[in-house]
């Protein structure tokens, strides 16, 4: 059995009296890619934010390599080995590409600044070419590469991605998914929130469907061609 890298156990998150995430449980094995899909407002981003310590959990547990990280501040979660690529990229447009990447070194996990940057430049050669350019001058796809690269320079064990294909053209989306496959080959475990349901189901080892804060169904790549089943999952949501 694959060693568990990240475990979410009966997680519940509330915003006042509203339950945004309702007692969900799932695990991500070391080196796996697991997807979270579902309608807007299903609780996908909230789940990532709770794992990262950006929002408090009401109940449940989150374990990284068997150790509890729930309730720790985000910087402590990052030092423990989790990195988040947020929705909308959130790069600093007035900074250079390399200055943006160096922000990812702040967690203190990187073993050698030059090596950490070199690994990102190897994965995304366009960032090496543009390292002195303003990040705001990059295309949307290049900015997404930069957001992923900024997370990777901390050398995380687990990478959380929130809608990395948002607003990108189909060819650029393919390059992002290719990059995620290469990142997994480097030993990084990935939890991927996406709106491209069929693409995610075909790509990930498992994909969980969230709706109204609950885990409703789990797909495997074999389900990717079953359009009727996927539509049923969303209609049931």
C-alpha positions as CSV (number, residue, x, y, z in Angstrom):
1,X,0.0,0.0,0.0
2,X,1.2,3.5,-0.9
3,X,2.4,5.5,2.1
4,X,-0.1,8.3,3.0
5,X,1.4,11.8,2.5
6,X,-1.7,13.8,3.4
7,X,-4.8,12.8,5.3
8,X,-8.0,14.8,5.8
9,X,-10.2,13.2,8.4
10,X,-13.8,14.3,9.2
11,X,-12.9,17.9,8.3
12,X,-15.5,20.5,9.0
13,X,-15.2,24.2,8.3
14,X,-17.8,26.8,9.2
15,X,-18.3,30.5,8.3
16,X,-20.5,31.6,11.1
17,X,-23.6,29.3,11.1
18,X,-22.9,28.1,7.6
19,X,-21.0,24.8,7.1
20,X,-18.8,25.2,4.1
21,X,-17.1,21.8,4.5
22,X,-19.1,19.0,6.1
23,X,-17.1,16.2,7.7
24,X,-15.1,15.2,4.6
25,X,-12.4,12.5,4.6
26,X,-9.9,11.5,2.0
27,X,-6.2,10.6,1.7
28,X,-3.5,11.3,-0.8
29,X,-0.7,8.7,-1.1
30,X,2.9,9.8,-1.5
31,X,3.6,10.7,-5.1
32,X,-0.1,10.6,-6.1
33,X,-2.2,13.2,-7.8
34,X,-5.7,13.5,-6.3
35,X,-8.3,15.8,-7.8
36,X,-11.2,17.8,-6.2
37,X,-14.0,18.8,-8.5
38,X,-17.5,20.1,-8.1
39,X,-19.8,23.1,-8.6
40,X,-18.8,26.6,-7.5
41,X,-19.3,27.0,-3.8
42,X,-18.9,23.2,-3.2
43,X,-16.1,23.7,-0.6
44,X,-13.1,22.9,-2.8
45,X,-11.0,26.0,-2.1
46,X,-12.1,26.1,1.5
47,X,-10.7,22.6,1.9
48,X,-7.3,23.7,0.6
49,X,-7.4,26.8,2.8
50,X,-8.1,24.7,5.9
51,X,-5.2,22.4,5.1
52,X,-2.9,25.3,4.6
53,X,-4.1,27.0,7.8
54,X,-5.6,30.0,6.1
55,X,-9.1,29.3,7.6
56,X,-9.8,27.6,10.9
57,X,-11.4,24.2,11.0
58,X,-14.3,23.6,13.4
59,X,-13.8,19.8,13.7
60,X,-11.6,17.1,12.2
61,X,-8.0,16.5,11.5
62,X,-5.4,17.1,8.9
63,X,-2.2,15.0,9.0
64,X,1.0,15.4,6.9
65,X,3.0,12.2,7.0
66,X,1.0,11.1,10.0
67,X,1.6,14.3,12.0
68,X,-1.2,16.7,12.7
69,X,-0.9,20.1,11.1
70,X,-4.4,21.4,11.7
71,X,-4.5,24.6,13.6
72,X,-1.0,25.6,12.8
73,X,-0.4,29.0,11.2
74,X,0.2,29.0,7.4
75,X,3.9,29.7,7.7
76,X,4.3,26.6,10.0
77,X,2.3,24.5,7.6
78,X,4.6,25.7,4.8
79,X,7.7,24.8,6.8
80,X,6.3,21.4,7.5
81,X,6.2,20.7,3.7
82,X,3.0,22.0,2.2
83,X,2.8,24.7,-0.5
84,X,-0.3,26.4,-2.0
85,X,-0.7,27.7,-5.6
86,X,-3.7,30.0,-5.0
87,X,-6.5,30.7,-7.4
88,X,-5.8,33.7,-9.6
89,X,-2.0,33.2,-9.3
90,X,-1.5,36.2,-7.1
91,X,2.0,37.1,-8.4
92,X,3.6,40.5,-7.7
93,X,3.4,42.1,-11.1
94,X,5.8,44.9,-10.3
95,X,8.5,42.5,-9.1
96,X,10.8,40.6,-11.5
97,X,10.2,36.9,-12.2
98,X,13.2,36.0,-10.1
99,X,12.1,38.2,-7.2
100,X,8.7,36.5,-7.2
101,X,10.4,33.1,-7.1
102,X,12.7,34.2,-4.2
103,X,9.6,34.8,-2.1
104,X,9.0,31.1,-2.1
105,X,12.3,30.6,-0.3
106,X,10.9,32.3,2.9
107,X,9.7,29.0,4.4
108,X,13.3,28.0,5.1
109,X,13.0,24.5,3.6
110,X,15.0,25.1,0.5
111,X,18.5,23.6,0.7
112,X,20.5,26.0,-1.4
113,X,18.9,29.0,-3.0
114,X,20.7,28.6,-6.4
115,X,19.7,24.9,-6.6
116,X,16.1,25.6,-5.8
117,X,15.9,28.2,-8.5
118,X,17.8,26.1,-11.0
119,X,15.2,23.3,-10.6
120,X,12.4,25.6,-11.3
121,X,14.2,27.0,-14.4
122,X,14.8,23.5,-15.6
123,X,11.1,22.7,-15.3
124,X,10.0,26.1,-16.8
125,X,12.7,27.3,-19.2
126,X,10.6,30.4,-20.2
127,X,11.0,31.7,-16.6
128,X,14.8,31.4,-16.9
129,X,14.7,33.5,-20.1
130,X,12.4,36.1,-18.5
131,X,14.0,36.1,-15.0
132,X,14.8,39.8,-15.1
133,X,11.5,40.9,-16.7
134,X,8.6,42.3,-14.7
135,X,6.2,39.4,-13.8
136,X,3.3,41.6,-14.9
137,X,4.5,41.5,-18.5
138,X,4.2,37.7,-18.7
139,X,1.3,36.0,-20.4
140,X,-1.4,34.3,-18.4
141,X,0.2,30.9,-18.9
142,X,3.6,32.1,-18.0
143,X,2.3,33.8,-14.9
144,X,0.7,30.4,-13.9
145,X,4.1,28.8,-14.4
146,X,5.6,31.5,-12.1
147,X,3.0,30.8,-9.4
148,X,3.7,27.1,-9.5
149,X,7.5,27.8,-9.6
150,X,7.2,30.1,-6.6
151,X,5.6,27.3,-4.6
152,X,8.1,24.7,-5.8
153,X,11.2,26.6,-4.7
154,X,10.3,25.8,-1.1
155,X,10.7,22.1,-2.1
156,X,7.3,21.0,-0.7
157,X,6.3,17.4,0.0
158,X,2.7,18.2,-0.9
159,X,1.6,20.8,-3.5
160,X,-1.9,22.2,-3.3
161,X,-3.2,23.8,-6.5
162,X,-6.4,25.9,-6.7
163,X,-7.8,26.2,-10.3
164,X,-4.4,26.3,-12.1
165,X,-6.1,26.3,-15.6
166,X,-8.4,29.2,-14.8
167,X,-8.6,31.6,-17.7
168,X,-6.1,29.8,-19.9
169,X,-6.3,28.7,-23.5
170,X,-6.6,25.0,-24.2
171,X,-3.0,24.6,-25.4
172,X,-1.7,26.4,-22.4
173,X,-3.9,24.2,-20.1
174,X,-2.2,21.2,-21.6
175,X,1.2,22.6,-20.8
176,X,0.1,23.2,-17.2
177,X,-1.0,19.6,-16.9
178,X,2.2,18.4,-18.5
179,X,4.1,20.4,-15.9
180,X,2.1,18.8,-13.0
181,X,2.9,15.3,-14.4
182,X,6.6,16.3,-14.4
183,X,6.4,17.6,-10.8
184,X,4.9,14.3,-9.7
185,X,7.8,12.5,-11.3
186,X,10.1,14.5,-9.0
187,X,8.3,13.0,-6.0
188,X,5.9,15.8,-5.1
189,X,2.4,14.8,-4.0
190,X,-0.4,16.9,-5.5
191,X,-3.9,17.8,-4.5
192,X,-5.5,19.5,-7.4
193,X,-8.7,21.6,-7.3
194,X,-10.1,22.1,-10.9
195,X,-13.2,23.0,-12.8
196,X,-12.2,21.0,-15.9
197,X,-13.8,17.9,-14.5
198,X,-13.2,15.4,-17.4
199,X,-9.6,16.5,-17.8
200,X,-9.0,16.1,-14.1
201,X,-10.6,12.7,-13.8
202,X,-8.5,11.4,-16.7
203,X,-5.3,12.9,-15.2
204,X,-5.5,12.2,-11.5
205,X,-5.1,8.9,-9.7
206,X,-8.5,9.6,-8.0
207,X,-10.9,12.5,-8.2
208,X,-13.4,13.3,-5.5
209,X,-16.6,15.2,-6.2
210,X,-17.6,17.8,-3.6
211,X,-21.1,19.3,-3.4
212,X,-22.5,21.5,-0.7
213,X,-19.4,20.8,1.4
214,X,-19.8,17.0,1.2
215,X,-17.8,14.4,-0.6
216,X,-20.4,12.8,-2.9
217,X,-18.6,10.5,-5.3
218,X,-15.1,9.3,-6.3
219,X,-13.9,8.8,-9.9
220,X,-10.9,7.0,-11.3
221,X,-9.4,7.6,-14.8
222,X,-11.5,4.7,-16.1
223,X,-14.6,7.0,-15.6
224,X,-13.3,9.9,-17.7
225,X,-15.1,8.7,-20.8
226,X,-18.4,8.1,-19.0
227,X,-20.0,11.5,-19.7
228,X,-23.4,10.4,-18.4
229,X,-21.9,9.4,-15.0
230,X,-20.1,12.7,-14.7
231,X,-23.2,14.7,-15.6
232,X,-25.2,12.7,-13.0
233,X,-22.6,13.5,-10.3
234,X,-23.0,17.3,-11.0
235,X,-26.7,17.1,-11.3
236,X,-26.9,15.3,-8.0
237,X,-24.8,18.1,-6.5
